[in-house]
Amino acid sequence: MNRLSKLIAASLGTLLFSTQAHAGTESASATVTSSATLLRPVALSSSANLAFGRIVLPSSGTGSVTIGTSADTVAASGGAVALAGGSPSRAAFSVSGEGGQAVTVTVPATVTMSGPSSSTMAVTLTSSVSGSTNLSGSLGAAGSATFYVGGSFAPTATTTTGAYSGTFTVTVAYQ
């Protein structure tokens, strides 16, 4: 019986050893890399408002008043007249953030200016940036960009005279 016990013990030992050895060969591993690109916060500031200055209404019909995005000058036609003075200006904006990154610029299509006696004037807005622009510099350094917003409106001979004003919001975001 001693011999039988030794044989059973040897068989069990071999079985346990082969199970443990076999279990160790059924594992696998893989290595991956983690990454992130960290960017400075994007910021937007305005340095000039959209100001059309002093405008004389047309004596009849409908005129046109425009400030483009390339200069602080007013063009008037259709009987409307832009008077000297009044400091006309296109709206000016500065964007800062991470260099070399693209930002989307969103400008509303119109702004409504309110005047005396609940009068309103719709202004069509235009931007010097079409959709997006890249900030100067490169990744790892500060970057910036400048853009302008101009506009136009159509006063009529019957438009209520007086001061008109309105506000609009421009936004920028990383792409």
Secondary structure in CASP SS format (residue, H / E / C, confidence):
PFRMAT SS
TARGET T0000
AUTHOR 0000-0000-0000
METHOD secondary structure of the structure
MODEL  1
M C 1.00
N H 1.00
R H 1.00
L H 1.00
S H 1.00
K H 1.00
L H 1.00
I H 1.00
A H 1.00
A H 1.00
S H 1.00
L H 1.00
G H 1.00
T H 1.00
L H 1.00
L H 1.00
F H 1.00
S H 1.00
T H 1.00
Q H 1.00
A H 1.00
H H 1.00
A H 1.00
G H 1.00
T C 1.00
E C 1.00
S C 1.00
A C 1.00
S C 1.00
A C 1.00
T C 1.00
V C 1.00
T C 1.00
S C 1.00
S C 1.00
A C 1.00
T C 1.00
L C 1.00
L C 1.00
R C 1.00
P C 1.00
V C 1.00
A E 1.00
L E 1.00
S E 1.00
S E 1.00
S E 1.00
A E 1.00
N C 1.00
L C 1.00
A E 1.00
F C 1.00
G C 1.00
R C 1.00
I E 1.00
V E 1.00
L C 1.00
P C 1.00
S C 1.00
S C 1.00
G C 1.00
T E 1.00
G C 1.00
S E 1.00
V E 1.00
T E 1.00
I E 1.00
G C 1.00
T C 1.00
S C 1.00
A C 1.00
D C 1.00
T C 1.00
V E 1.00
A E 1.00
A E 1.00
S E 1.00
G C 1.00
G C 1.00
A C 1.00
V E 1.00
A E 1.00
L C 1.00
A C 1.00
G C 1.00
G C 1.00
S C 1.00
P C 1.00
S E 1.00
R C 1.00
A E 1.00
A E 1.00
F E 1.00
S E 1.00
V E 1.00
S E 1.00
G E 1.00
E E 1.00
G C 1.00
G C 1.00
Q C 1.00
A E 1.00
V E 1.00
T E 1.00
V E 1.00
T E 1.00
V C 1.00
P C 1.00
A C 1.00
T E 1.00
V E 1.00
T E 1.00
M E 1.00
S E 1.00
G C 1.00
P H 1.00
S H 1.00
S H 1.00
S C 1.00
T E 1.00
M E 1.00
A E 1.00
V E 1.00
T E 1.00
L E 1.00
T E 1.00
S E 1.00
S C 1.00
V C 1.00
S C 1.00
G C 1.00
S E 1.00
T E 1.00
N E 1.00
L C 1.00
S C 1.00
G C 1.00
S C 1.00
L C 1.00
G C 1.00
A C 1.00
A E 1.00
G E 1.00
S E 1.00
A E 1.00
T E 1.00
F E 1.00
Y E 1.00
V E 1.00
G E 1.00
G E 1.00
S E 1.00
F E 1.00
A C 1.00
P C 1.00
T E 1.00
A C 1.00
T C 1.00
T C 1.00
T C 1.00
T C 1.00
G C 1.00
A C 1.00
Y C 1.00
S E 1.00
G C 1.00
T C 1.00
F C 1.00
T C 1.00
V C 1.00
T E 1.00
V E 1.00
A E 1.00
Y E 1.00
Q C 1.00
END
